[in-house]
Amino acid sequence: MKFIVSSFCLVAALGGLAASALPLDSNEYRASRIRSAFQHAWKGYSTFAYGHDELLPVSSSFFDSRNGWGGMIPESSIFDALDTMIIMNLDKEYQESLDFVANVNWSSTAAPSKTFETCIRYLGGLLSAYDLRPDPMLLTKALELVDQVLLPAFNTENRIPASKRPIHSETIILAEFALQLEFVRLSQVTNNPDWERLGNRVIEKIAEADTPLEGLYSIIWDTNTFQPSNRSYITVSGGGDSFYEYLLKTHILMEGNEDLQLRMWKQSVASMNYYLRSVSAEGSVFLGEELGGKKYLKSGELVCFMPGNLLLGARYLQEPAYERFAQELMDSCFKTWHNSPTGLSPENWGWIDQEAIKNNTTAVYTVQQKDTFRDLAFIPTQRSYKLRPETLESLFYFYRLTGDTKYQDMAWQIFESIERHCKTKHGYSSVSDIMDNQSDITDDFQESYFFAETLKYLFLIFSDKSLISLDEYVFNTEAHPFRLSKPIKVQV
């Protein structure tokens, strides 16, 4: 526990020091501002939505969207926020949440639960909090959750987890197979290898299945045959993202004592570079999608976790080619924030690529699209910003793994845009149109991952590098850090 205590000394000091007394360009000032943002968002949630999934920060109400359990056990914001409270040294808020968690009854409702969401948010949040501040109650609740909610999802004919339980669905999305990181960590903290085998067996089955492009998998799967039900649709965005992310991270968490998932990750990266990589007419590099043998120039904020994942792999494997790929994607992701009128990135965007110019096929674009591309270097196709963390996640990796402070400045620029356009009286809201910098564009929804990911990554970017060092922790897809049994050396 010596590491945890010493790492929190700076954070504790910030709690008693007014931000106004700090130099405005200092890491201490910026970390303090982000900590205050968390407290503002949490106060709104605690006042108007406590015990529910999300806060509606404009109408001062709540919504339950995340796990489908209705009003009985829907508090994903609480479980998502546990480790962030520990990291930010918010002991009062943490203790109140801990008391709530201790009294949760997982079997109090028969409503359907979403297997993937339950695993990454609830199990991930419990295991991470346990890693940061061991408490037997947290592990007890984690085991209860697995026994009562997650294990029954595996009671299918082929032992592949159902997307929802108890409702049977004929299809499942590729990213929903990404359960192995949480199950491996559960095995490590309980000394029970059964959980690790259960999570990794799913990936072993995927490796045996057909794939349209080597290393890249269709995102829609048939739960009965366990084969892709639509072989032609491939994306690294929503539906595929966590699957590719976990291949590398599970290998790292397992101390390198597995070969299959690392091989799958390497092949997926090679195929992303070959099949999905696109260079825009302006010079940006994005990852498109593949449908029916045709590349579509569509990407979005959800893809922007990939630069950080690539850089982690580059430093872990000492492979410069991955770092070059990561850098060009990082630059392009940040550009979608920097160039937009509000400083916020859209949910999705397109672009005009170099091939269109070369082949003189730009006639498929409207005049308005061409003008937008000329002004922004991308074309917003879904103009909302949903408090997403993915670019900030990658900036966190780039700062921690390179030491270049320009990534801190980029992150601060994003935070100031969030403060300017998303902050409300009672929290932070997603916004409807990143192209409108004149109107009130908030649309009354504060995501639980704003606590788990967006604010956590921001805070860690401006904290001492020993706080949740990438040499000692690996993050799950919800930004819940799991302690490595054996440290690695990637962080500068």
C-alpha positions, 0 to 999 in steps of 0.5 A: 500500500506504500505506493497508493499512499505516496501517490495520493499525497499530491492529490490530497494537498490539492483538496485543501488548496484553492485552484485560484492560488495556483499558476494557471498553466501548472499541472496542479491547477489543471488537476484541481480544476478537473477534480472540481469538475468531478465534484460538480458532476457528482453533486448533481448526480447525488442530488437528483439521480443517486441510485440510478444509471445517469443524471439528466443535468438540465431537467434535474432528473434521472434515467436508467439506460445502462444495464437494463435492470430498471429501477432496482439495481441500475446505479452504473454511475456509482460503480463506474465512479468508485476508482475515480474517487479513490484516485482523486482522493474523494474519501467522503464521496467514496465512503458513501458509495461504498456503503451503497455498494455493500447493500446491493442485492444482485438478485432483487430483479428478474429484468434482463441484464446486459452481459458486456455492460455488467462485466465492464462497469460493475465487475470492472469497477469492483475489481479496480476499487479492490486493487486500489484500496483492498476491501473484502466486501468489494471482492465478495460483491464481485463474486456474488455478481459473477455467480448470480448475473454473469455466469448464467449468461454462459448457460447456452448450448455452445457456452458462448455468453448471451448478450442479454439474460434471460432473454435469448437473442439470435445475434451478438456483437463482436465487442460483447465477447470482450469479457476476458480481461475482467475474468482474468483479473478475477482469477488472479485475485481469487487464485481460481483459474476457472474464471480465466479459462471461461473468459479466454475460451470465448476468444479461442472460439473466435480464433477458430471461426471464419473471417472475411479479412485476416485478423478482422472480424465481422461485428455481427455473430450468430449465437446458435452457430457461433459464426459471423451472421453478416460476414461483410461488415467490419469496423473498429468503432462501436461493435468492434472496439473493445474486442481488439483492445482486449487482445493486447491488454489480456496478454499483458495482464497475463504476464505474457503467458499466452500467445494466441491473443497477442498473435490475433492483435498483431494480425488485426493491426496489420489488417487495419493498416492494409484494409481500413487505413485511409489518407484524406485529401488533406493528409489526415489518416483515419480508419474506415469500415469495410462492407461487402468488399468495399471500404467506406470512409466513415469513422468516429470518436469511438475509434480514437482509443486505437492510437493509445492501444497501438502506442501501448503495443509499440512500447511493450513490444518495442516495435516502431512501426506500431508507433508510427501508425499510432502517431498518425491516427492520434494527430487526426483524432485530435484534429477533429476536436481542434478544428470544430467550431466548438472544440468538441469532436463529433460522434461520427465523421467522413472525409474525402480521401486521396484516391477520390482526388486521384481518380477524379471521383469527388463528384459524389460529394455535395458542394456543402460537404466539399466546403466543410471538408476544406474548412475542417479537414473532415465532414461531420456526419453525426454532429453530437458529442456524448461526453466521450473519452476516447481521444483523451484516453489516447492522449493519456497514453501518449503523454505517459509513454512519450513524456511530451507535454504537448499532449497535456496541452491538447488534453487541456484544450479539450477540457476547456471546450467541455467546460464551455459547452457541456457544463450545466447548473447540475452537471455535464451534458452531452451536446447536440451539435458540435458545429453550433458555437452560438447556442445552448446545445446541451441535450440533457444527458450525463453518461456514467462513463464521464466519471469512469473515463473522461474525467479520470483520464484527464486527471491522470494526464495532469497527475504525477506519473507514479499515480496509476503507472502504466508499468503497474496497471492495465485499464479495462475498456471502461478505464478501470485500472487492474494491477499487474501481477508482474510490472512491465516497463513502458512508461517514461 
